[in-house]
Amino acid sequence: MNDLFNIDDDILKKSDEALRLCSDRFKNIDEITEYNQLKVQKAFIDNKISESYFASSTGYGYGDRGRETLDKVWAQVFGAESALVRHNFTCGTHTLSTALFGVLRPGDKMLCVSGTPYDTIHNVIGITGQGMGSLKDFGVEYSQVELKNDRLDNKAIEEAVDDSVTMVYIQRSRGYELRPSLSVEEIGKVSEIAKKKNPDVIVMADNCYGEFVQTHEPTQLGADLVAGSLIKNAGGGIAQTGGYIAGRADLVEKCSYRLTTPGLGGEVGATLGHNRELYMGLFYAPHTVGEALKSAVYISALYELFGYSITPKYNEPRYDIVQSLGLENEESLVAFCQGIQSGSPIDSFLLPEPWDMPGYDSKVVMAAGAFTLGSSIELSADAPIREPYYAWIQGGLNFHSAKICALLAAQRMKDRGLLK
Ligand SMILES: *Cc1c(COP(=O)(O)O)cnc(C)c1O
């Protein structure tokens, strides 16, 4: 390795030790990857995917068989009745917003049961951003059940779900919080509890960062609707943009009327040559997610050996690809992010610096050297410059590439006298 990158022996020794610690977890990740790969492959075979499905469509995009069959493949993989997979979902927030506006009506009530949802959803719900055309502006009520000791509070959820609740909303990933991610089984349990109280309730999961981390998706254990981004897990690092919704056929149909128009729904939408990369992205997704998970587990083990507090730990359960690392001070956060950037395949020569990013209440430093702008299935790290000085790290298209970035980050911290 030192022919190519200079890493000090003491850091490499820790790396070897970290790899030993990771071996059981890596085996487990390989098993999940293999199962998910077969699941995807079977769906391709069952739906008789052929090269002709990659053909581009223009204009209205009527009768685009590639697009129509991609929805079917996706539905099979997610164990759902139906799916809507489109490059013209601009991001995860747009996809989740489409799903929420698609199924909720004035007077309905949305209940989030996993505490405060992901930041960008606040404007959609109307927690902030009233007047922008939020759900609240359209008369959709909102309330939430807080987590208890960082876990779902099933008792409080049971009490909160009554006939007035239209949708129970749950976020699988920790997002940028320090709480643990939620397992598909935990989501299944909430669905069961909620539907016992109100059989008509719609259970929707924000599945961002969660796809293919386990062998099952929330739709297979009781969720009626899931949505996520294609520049995270589900696009396999191949999709350049887009999102997906999957779930009950009647609900996905309503979402399609929101994406385009009532009446047209999913029957229109030129694919402009994107079909191939969306198919290929799904095909790669289980493997890419496995690599991202291995990267997270390794970084967790390595930095724990250095003496940092880190969550989740390498041997703790994890149900998303996000890793957070307590680096204790601004200098270390910045050096870490600069080290990650320096090993990135793209934009390695840029030096990330903290800046006042719009929408944040403190400065933020970010490392991202990705083939797709903002893709967080590719290795990226970002850190608000404030107590408790945590960096959030996710992604890694392949383990070896992420590993050298993690080592370069440690080396950079060491060179500045910061590494513990
Ligand atoms: C990333 C993310 C979103 C929003 O997706 P964007 O693509 O950033 O708009 C929503 N929820 C969770 C849990 C996420 O991780």
The ligand as a Gaussian input file, in Angstrom:
#p B3LYP/6-31G(d) Opt

LIG

0 1
 C      -31.601000      11.691000       2.633000
 C      -32.821000      11.505000       3.414000
 C      -34.001000      12.164000       3.092000
 C      -34.110000      13.191000       2.005000
 O      -33.510000      12.847000       0.822000
 P      -32.809000      13.935000      -0.118000
 O      -32.444000      13.133000      -1.299000
 O      -31.656000      14.505000       0.620000
 O      -33.851000      14.954000      -0.435000
 C      -35.122000      11.904000       3.863000
 N      -35.074000      11.049000       4.896000
 C      -33.949000      10.402000       5.232000
 C      -33.958000       9.459000       6.403000
 C      -32.785000      10.602000       4.510000
 O      -31.675000       9.959000       4.853000

